[in-house]
Amino acid sequence: MPAPQTYCTLADLEAVWNPLALLESVDDDGNASLSPAEEALVAQAIERAAGKMHAYLLLRYDLADLVDNAWCRDCNAVLAAYFLATRTGNTAPNGLYFEYSRFLTDL
């Protein structure tokens, strides 16, 4: 099964969330750099966030029309960052939680 259409990249996540906090959220080996397995965690979070978006967007849009949509890029990045922030049971930072909630409301 192919990966779902996504709208953002690691750089987009770093634009919406502190890059050091992002790294800490996936740096399971503690070496302060992204290993291939940790890069996969980021990719999975991006795909999971896009899947959540699609549950709402498919009701109103043809996904092909949204490929380069800036709102979708930002939404995908914020949702993915939230999923990474909370993946080990931690609470997301307040600002990130606020943005996550706002995007879910908009969806």
C-alpha positions in Angstrom: 0.0 0.0 0.0 1.5 3.4 -1.0 2.1 6.0 1.6 -0.7 8.7 1.8 -0.2 12.0 0.1 1.6 14.3 2.5 2.0 18.1 2.4 5.1 18.9 4.5 8.8 18.0 5.1 11.1 17.9 8.0 12.0 21.5 7.3 8.4 22.5 7.5 8.2 20.8 11.0 11.2 22.7 12.1 9.5 26.0 10.9 6.5 25.4 13.3 8.4 23.8 16.2 11.7 24.4 17.7 14.2 22.2 15.8 16.0 21.2 19.0 12.7 20.1 20.6 11.9 18.2 17.5 15.2 16.4 17.5 14.8 15.6 21.2 11.4 14.1 20.5 12.9 11.4 18.3 16.5 11.1 19.4 16.0 7.7 20.9 19.7 6.8 20.7 20.8 10.2 22.3 23.4 11.0 19.8 22.0 14.5 18.9 21.5 13.6 15.3 18.8 11.8 13.3 19.5 8.2 12.5 17.6 6.5 9.7 15.3 5.0 12.2 14.6 8.4 13.8 14.0 9.9 10.3 11.5 7.2 9.8 9.7 8.3 13.0 9.4 11.8 11.5 8.1 10.4 8.2 5.6 8.2 10.0 4.3 11.2 12.0 3.9 13.2 8.8 2.0 10.4 7.2 -0.2 9.9 10.3 -1.0 13.6 10.3 -1.8 13.6 6.6 -4.1 10.6 7.2 -5.9 12.4 9.9 -6.3 15.4 7.6 -7.6 13.2 4.8 -10.4 11.9 7.0 -11.8 15.4 6.9 -10.6 16.8 3.6 -11.9 13.9 1.4 -15.4 14.9 2.4 -15.0 18.3 0.6 -12.0 18.2 -1.7 -10.2 16.3 -4.4 -6.8 15.7 -2.7 -5.0 16.3 -6.0 -6.1 19.9 -5.8 -4.4 20.3 -2.4 -0.9 19.2 -3.2 0.8 22.6 -3.0 -1.7 24.2 -0.6 0.1 26.3 2.1 -2.6 25.7 4.7 -2.4 21.9 4.2 1.4 22.2 4.5 1.2 24.1 7.8 -1.6 21.8 9.1 0.4 18.7 8.3 3.5 20.1 10.0 1.7 21.1 13.2 -0.2 17.8 13.5 3.0 15.8 12.9 4.9 17.9 15.4 2.2 17.4 18.0 2.3 13.6 17.4 6.1 13.6 17.8 5.9 15.8 21.0 3.4 13.4 22.6 4.8 10.1 21.2 6.4 9.0 24.5 3.6 10.2 26.7 4.9 13.7 27.2 2.6 16.7 27.1 3.0 19.0 24.1 4.2 22.5 24.7 1.2 24.9 25.1 1.8 26.8 21.9 2.0 23.6 19.9 -1.1 22.2 21.6 -3.0 25.5 20.8 -2.0 25.3 17.1 -2.9 21.6 16.9 -6.3 22.3 18.4 -6.9 25.2 16.1 -6.1 23.2 13.0 -8.4 20.3 14.2 -11.2 22.8 14.6 -10.5 24.2 11.1 -10.6 20.7 9.6 
